[in-house]
Amino acid sequence: MDNEKKIDGDFNITKILDTIPFVFCKDIHGRYQGGNLNQATSFGFYHPSEFIGKTIFEILNDQEAAHQIDKTDQEVMQKNVQIITEETLETTKGKKIYLSQKQPVHDRHGQVVGMMGFAMDITEIKNRQVHAESENEKLLKEKHLLEFEHFKKLAEQQSQFHNIAKQIAHDIVSPLSAFGTIISLLNDIPENHRRTLKLAAIRIGDITNNLVKQFRADVEENAGSGNEQEIIFTSLVVQNILSEKRIECHSLPVSFTQDIEPEAYFAFIRTNKRAFERMLSCLIDNAIHSLPNKTGTVQATMRITNDHVFIEIADDGKVMTPDARDKTMRGIAVTGDNQTGDESDMEQLRETLMQSEATLNIKAREPAGNRVIVTFPRMPPPDWTTNDIPIGTDQIIMILDDDPFIHGAWDASLASVLESYPQLKVIHFTAAAKVLAYFNACSEQDRQKLMLFSDYELIGQHTNGLEIIKQLNIKNSILVTSHYEEVEIQNEAIALNIPIIPKLLATKMTLQIVQPDSSGENAEPSHAIDIVMLDDDPVFASAFQFRFSNKKIRYYPDPRDFLTECHEYPKDAVISIDNNFGPAIPINGIEVAKQLHKLGFTRLYLVSGSFFTQSQLPPYLTYIEKLNLDFFDTL
């Protein structure tokens, strides 16, 4: 197939840098020492080598703009500071406005030897702002005559701003995801170079998040504070708060790092999202305050068990006294060297912990610093998402995304699976029309093997990923999008029984390989089974089998073994599922049931020693207390 792509391993730093906006570096005298292809073409050159050694005055005809750019660059290097600013210049394509981030470059002795910068074109955004301000002035003059039209126009303009912000996120998330995935696979590049590239990706992501946040601020303000509890994608919120802190503290010598274990990327908690964000922000501020001269490292860590989510904010600053630790854990403000925020911060912390049924613990960190650990009850994933994706070894995987950059990330992510199962087929599409054409050309047998990963927003194609999924009616479809938080999209996905994966986590999900039987269909087991039992406790399993000795029971201590063999069982098989399989098995019973429901199994029972109300469980899963098993006599 023309659309089928393979990984050739021919990635290099230059190609990666050419996928992101403008990148450049200068020496201490203001002469360009390098840059990417986008920077070269913006100057009117064909290749970066053409502007190396030149100053901005030799490149731009607009000498006034060149003088202002050079002034900013000199300030970065002379004062040894990072600057984020807007720069305007006249080009052959008219006036352009860029959002630039510039920071000094040091030699191994800490001396400034030059500078490095990133920039993005925000001309369209600024033009829309000017247009909106002009429209607002007209509307104010007509206020008494056209009050209704005034508010209508204002709402339309606000919608335009929000759409622009969303578009920026959409345009940059894909290449950024591809950039990060490819970096992790470039083992031939020295570690220090890979680290530089990774830091560059983090900084570009931080700038994007900050820009989007500016355009979203008025929406959040109008939405009110609210006390609604919701199930949140914890890892994404933690990463967003870290991005905000990097922007806020860009002028401080503070390093912000994260360590999220693979299974924790898809961990969920129930809390008020805005209150949770404020709490994390406050804890990180406290960590920064503990650093001597605000110099050091702040790290956010996420770990999980079957029942809990642990979020840790650690620093290498001044160790809190036992008295300060005790007061903070009780939500009492502390002043002086161990300052932990004012009374309103502590009140908000207490309320968030109480409403979320969370706990706070503070420990000293060796050899210096503090560990603040917040423990939340772990919640089942909401019905609109999943972590584990079952894939048959003879599957035909179609990937639809209008952004070509993301396809490289998919190839890199699927490389190990394709190596183990070469019969799997992966086909890439950037246009919905070509997906439809491919589907129509498939035989009925091949259509049963199709699996679709689709972006939601398909720019300029007059359709979206959900519409394509509905039109094709492919059972194994997944929506991969940055719009995962939009309730309307979530509800539509639930109605279609289609999971949503945030685009930033697309390469973090678990692919569960399912072996098909020889007939290509789900077969009956070789002998009838009354109950399939999934439980890691052999004592309970023996008691269960003794209690129902009149029934034929198939026992699996590890649910992953059953997921591999489940194609051998009829879809109406009775399946008893424990919820907690112990620390060695990184999946709980609710998640197992979700996968089985996705595969078409209809008689799923959560048999657990923990108490659940039916409202806490999805409708396809029935709770049975382990001490009351009489229910199985009726089956």
N, C-alpha and C positions, 0 to 999 in steps of 0.2 A: 504494500500500500504506500502511496506517495506521502500520506500523512503520518506514517509510522516512523518514529524516531528512535535512535539508539544512543547510548552514552559512549562517546569515543575517548573520554578522558583528556581531551585536548583543551583543558581550561588553563588560563594563565592570568596573572594579576591584571595585565592591561585590558584583556577582554572583560573581566569582571568590572573594573572601574568604568569602562565605557557603557555599562548598563545603567549607571546612576547619573543624576544631573551634572553639575559643573564641579570639577575638582582641580585644584591648582596649588603650586607651591612656589615661593620666592626665596632668594637669598637675602642677606642683611642689607644689600644695596638696592633691593627692589627689582632685581632681574629675575624673570621667570626661569625656574629650574625644571619644571615639568607640569603636566596636566593631562586630562583625559580628552578623548576625541570631541565630546560635546563642548568643552571649553575652546578647543581649536576652531571648530566651525562657528562658534559665536563670535570669534574674532575675525572671521573671514578666511581662515586657513584651512588646508586640507588635512594637515597632520600636526600633532602636538610639537614635533621637532621644529616646526617652522617658527614658533614664537619663543623657543628656549633661548635665553640670553638677552632678550629684549625687555625693556621697561614698558610700563603701561602708557607712557608718553609717546613711545615709538609705535604703539599699536593702535591707539584710538585717535580718530580725527577730532573727537569731542574733548579738547584739552581741559575744559573746565571740569568735566566729569573725571578725567584722568587725574587732575590735581586733587580732587576730593577723595578718590580711591587711594591714591598714594599717601595722602595725609592719614587716612584710617590705618593703612598697612604699617606706616611708620610708628603710629601710636601703639599698635599691637606689639611690635618688636621692641620699641624703646621702653615702654612701661611694663612689658612682660605680662600682658593681660589678654583675655579672650574677649572678642567683641562680636555681637550679633547686630546687624544693621541693614537698612535698605539702601540700595545704590541705584541711581537713575543715570542712564546715558543714552545718547542718540546713536542709532545704528542704521545700517542700510535698510532695515525693515521698520524704521521708525523708533519712537521712544520705547525703551525697555526698562522695567523695574525688577530688581533682583533682591531676594532675601539672602544675605550672606552671613556666614559664620566664619570668623578668622581667629586663629590661635597661634602662639609662638611655637617654634621648633627649637629644641635644645640639643647641645652636644652632650657627651657623657660626663662633662664637668658641670652641667647645668647652665652653661652660657647660651644665650639666645643666638642662633646662627641663621635664622630665617623664619618663615611663617608658612602655614598651610591653611587652605580655605575650602569651604563648600558653599555652593549657592544654588538657588532654584528660581526660575522665572515666575514672578507673581504679577506680571503686567495685567493679565485678564482680571484677576481679583481686584486690583487697584482700580482698573477702569470701571468695573461694576460698582465699586464703592462710590466713585465720583458720580457715576450715573444715578445711583440710588440717592445720593445727597441732593443732586439737582432735582430729582423727582420729588423728594420730600419738601423742598422749598416751594415747588408749584402746588403741591397738595395742601400745604399750610395756607397759602393765599386763597385757595378755593374751599377752605375748611367749612365755612358756614353754608355754602351752597351744595357742596358735594361730600358731605361728611361720610356717607356710606362708601363712596368710591375711594375716599382717602384711606380708610382702614383696609379696604380690599387690596389697594395697591401696596400698602405697607406690608401686609401679610405676604403678598407675592414676592416683594423684594427680600424679605427675611427668608423666605423659602429658597430664593436664588442663592443667598449667602450660604445657607446650610447645605445646599446641593453642591456648591463649589467645595466646601470643606470636605464633604463626603467623597467628592471626586478626587481630591488630592490624596486622601487616604487610599482610595481604590487604586490610583495610578502608581503610588509608591510602595504599597504593601507587597505587591507581586514581585517586582524586581528585588526588593529588600529581602523577602523570603527566599528567593532564588539565590541571592548573594550570600545569605547566612548559611544555607544548606551546602552550597558549593564550597565555601570556605572550610567547613567541617570535614570535607572529603579530600582537600588538597594536602595530602600527607607528604608530598615531595617538597613543599614549600617550607622553609625554615620556620620554626615555632614563633620567633619574634615577628616575622613578616605576617604570619597568619593572625597573630594577636593584633597587629596594627590594622589589618583589614577588618577584623571583628569589631574593634573599637570604632572604626569609621562607620560600619553598619549601624552600631548602637547610636552614634551621634546623629546620623541622618534620621534614624527612627525617632530620636528625641525631638529634633527640629520639627518633623512632621506632626508628631503628637501635640507639640506646643502650638503650632499654627492652627491645627484643627480645633484645639481647645479654645483658642481666641474666638473663633467663629461660632462655637457652641455655647459660649458663656451665657449669652442672653437667653437661650432656650432653657438652660438649667435654672437660671434665676427665675424665669417666669413659671417654671414647673413647681416652684415652692419646695420647701424642705421635705415634707412628707415623712411618715413613719412606717411606710409599707415595708414588710419583710418580703424578700424574694430570694430565689435560688440564684446564686451568682457564680460565674466562671472565675474562680478565685485567682488562678495564676495570671490571667490577663489583667485583672485589677491591680495585682501586686506589681506587675511589669510596668503598667501605666503610671502608677505612683512614683516608681523609681525614675521613669523618664522625666516626670515633672520636677523631681528633686534635682536631677542632673542639670536641667535648664535653670532652675532657681539658684543653684550653687555653682554655676559655671565659672565664676571668678574665684572660687575657693579651692584650695588644694585638697579636695575631698574626693576619694574614689568610691563610687557606688557599684557594687557587684551583686550578682544573684546566683543562687544555687538551687534549682528546682529539680527534684528527682523526676525521672521520666513519667512514672505513674501519676505524679501530682499535677501534671499539666491539665488533666481532666478531672480534678477534684472540685467538689462543690460544697458550699456552705449556705445556710439560710441566715440572712441578715438584711439590714437596711443598707443599700449600697453606698449612699452618700455618707452615712454615718461611719461605715467601715472604711471608706476612703479617708475621711477626716482622722479617724483613729490611727491608721497606718501613717499618715502624714505627721501626726503629732509624735508618734514613737520614733520616726526617723529624725525629726527635728531634735528630740531629746538625745538621740545618739550623736548627732552632729555637735550638739552643745557640749557633750562630754569629751570631745576631742581636744587635746592641747592645741591652742591657737587655731582651732578648727582645721587641723591638719591630720589626715588619717584615712581610715577605710570604714565604710558602713556596708554591711552585707545583709541581704534579705534571702532567707532560706525557706523552702517549703518541703515538708515531709508528710506522709500519710500512713495511716493504718486502715484496716477495714472500717473502723468506727470513727476515726478522728482525723482532723487536718491540723497540722502544726505549722504555724508561721513564726519564724524567728527573725528578729532584727538584732544584729550583733555589731559591736563597734570595738575599736582597739584604744579607747580613750580611758579616762579616769574611772576607776572602779567605784561603783556606788557603795556607800556605807550600808551596813545591815539595817540601820534605822530608815535610811532613805528607800531601800528596797522594800521594806515592810510597808511604809506609808504609800508608796506607789502602787503596790499590789492591792492595797485597800482603797485606792482611788483618791488619795489625799495629796494635794499639791505640795511640792518640795521646792524650797528656794536655796540660793547659794550655789556652791560648786556642783551640787547634785540636782540642780533645777530640773523639774519634770513638767513644766507648763503651768499656766495659771489655773485658778479654780474652775473656770468654765471648761477648760480642756479636760480636767479630771472628771468633771460631772458628765461630760460627753462620753469619756472613756468608760465610766461606770455604767451608764445607760446602755451603751453598745454591747458591753460584755453581758449584762443581765438579759437584755432582749434577745441576744443571740445564743444564750446558754453557754457562753464561752468562759474560759478561765485565763488568768494572767499569772505568769511566773517569771521571776528575774533571778539570774545566776551570774556569778562572777565568771569571767572568761580568762583562761590561761593563755599567755602569761600576763595579759593586761586587757581590760575592757569589760563589757557587759553583754549578757545574752537575755533579751526580752522575748519570751515565748508565749504566744497566744494560741490556745487550743480550742478549736471549734468542733462541734459534732459534725461528722461527715454526712452529707445528704446524698440520696440517690440522684443520678443525673436527671434533669428535666426530660420530658417526653420528646423534646425536639432535637436532642443531640445524643451522641454515643461516642465511646472511645474505641471499642473493638469492632472492626469491620470484617465480617466473614467473606472470604473470597475463595471460590472454587479453583482448582488447579487448571481447569480448562476454560477459565473465564476470558472473555474479550472485554478489556477495560478501555472505555472511551473517556478521555479527559477534555472537557470543553471549557476554555477560558480565553477571552479576547486579548489578554495580555500575553505576548509570546515569552516574556521572561519567566513566568511561573512554570512553564513546561519543563525547563531545565531542572528546576527544583523537584518536580514530580519524578523525572527520570532518575535523578540522584537518589531520591528516597526509595524508589522501587527497585534499585539496582540489585540489592542482595536477594530480594524475592525472585526477580527474574532469573538470577543466576541459579537459584535452587530449583525453580520451576520454569524451565525454558519454554514449556508449552503455553504458558500464559502469554497473552497478546495485549500490547498497549498501543493505542492509537490516539494521536493528539489532534485536536481541532481548535481553531480560533473563531470559526464562524458557525452559528447555529444551523444555517442552511446546509452545510456540508455534513453535519451530524444527521440531519433528516434524510439527506440523500443516501448516506451510508446505511442507515437503518432500513430504508426502503429496498436497498439492493441486497440485504441479508436474507439468507434462507430462514425458514421458520425455526430450524434446528439451531442456527447461529443466534437468532434473536433470543432464544432461551438462555444463551450464555452471556448476553450483554450485561455490562455493569457500567453505570455512568456517574462520573464525578463532574459536576457542573458548577461553574461560577453563577452567581445570581445576576449581577449587572453585566450586560453585554452591550457595550456602548455602540450606538448607531445602528443596532440590528432590529429595533422595533419589537423586541421580545425580551424575556428574561429566563433564567435557568429553571424556575419553577414551571413556567409555561411549557418549556421544552420537555420537562419531566412528565407533565400531565399529558402532553400530546403523544409522546412515545409510549407511555405507560410501561416503562421498564421497572420491574419490581425492585431490582438492586440499583437504586439511585441514591446519591448523596449530594447535598447542596454544600458547596465549599465557598464561603463568602465572608466579607468584612461586615456585612449587614446582619450579623447573627443576633444582635440585641433588639431588632425591630419586631415588636409583638405581632404585627400583621403577618410578617414573613414566618415567624415561629408557628402561628396558628395554622397557616396554610400548609406548612410542612407536616404538622401533626395530623391534619386531616388527610394528607396524602401518605402518611406513615413513612415519611422521608426524613432521615436525620440531617442535622445541620452541623458542619464542622467550621469553626472560625479559620479563616485563611492562614492566619499566623501560626495555627497549630496543625495545619494539614500534614506536615511531615512528622508530627509527634504521635499521631494515632497508631493504634496497634492493628496490624492486618492479620486476621485469624484464618489460616489456610484450612480449607475444608476439602477432603478428598471425596470426589464423586464416586458412586458405585458404577459397575460396568454397564448398566443399562442407561445411565445418565439421569435416572429418576430416583426418588427416595424409595428404597425397597423395604419390605417387611423384614424383621429379623428372622433368623433361621428357626426360632421357636418363639411362641407367644410370651410376652413379658407383661405382667400386670402393673408393676411399678418400677420406675427407674429412680434410684436413690443417689443423690449427690451430697456427701457429707464426709468431712475429714476425720470424724471421731469414730474409730473402729469399735469402741465399746457401745456407743449408741447404735451404730449400724448393726451390731450383733443382736442387741435387744430388739431392734425394729424387725429384723428378719425372723427372730424367734416369735415375736408378737403376731406377726402375719405369716406364719409358716405355711398357711393354706394358699398363699399367693406366690407367684414367681417374681422374684425381685432381682434386678441387675444393679449391682453396687459399684459406684465410682468414688473413690476418696478424693480425686482431683477433678474438678469440673471441666478442666481444659481437655482431659482425655475424652470425656463425653462429647464435647463440642467437636472434636475431631471425628467421632464416630456417629454423630447424631443422624446422619443421612440414612443410617441403617434402620431407623425406627419410624413407625407411622406418626403422622402429625398429631393424632389424638392420644398419644401415649401419656400416661399419668407420670408426672415428673415431680418428685419431692426434692426440694432444694434448701440446703442449709444457707444461712446468710454469711456467717463468718468462717472462712476456711483457714484462718491462721496466717501468721506473717509471711510464710513461704509462698503463699498463693496470692498474687496481687490483684484479686478480683473478688467481689462479694456476690451473694446470691441474687440480689436485685439486678445487678449488671448481667449475670448469667441469664436470668429470665428475660431480660430485654433482648439479648441476642437470639434466644430461642424463639421468642415471639416474632422477631424479625424474620426468622427462618420458617415461620408458619405453625409452630407448635401451639396448641390451644388449651392444654390442661396442665397449668403450671401452679405449683403450691410452694409457698415459702414456709418451711418447717424450722422454726427458730426458737431458742430459749429467750431471746429478746422480745419485748412487747412491741407490736405494731398495730396501729389502727388502719382500717382499710383505706382511709383517706390519705395515709402516708404512702400508699403503694399504687402503682399503675393499675388500671382496671382489669388487665389480663392476668394479674397475679393475686392469688388468694392466700391469706395468712392462716397458718395452723400452729397453735402452741405445741411445743415439743412434749409437754406433759399431758396433752389431750389429743391422742391419735385415733380416737374412735371414728373419726371422719372417714378414714381409709377403709373401714368395714363396709361403708355404704357404696364404695366404688365397684 
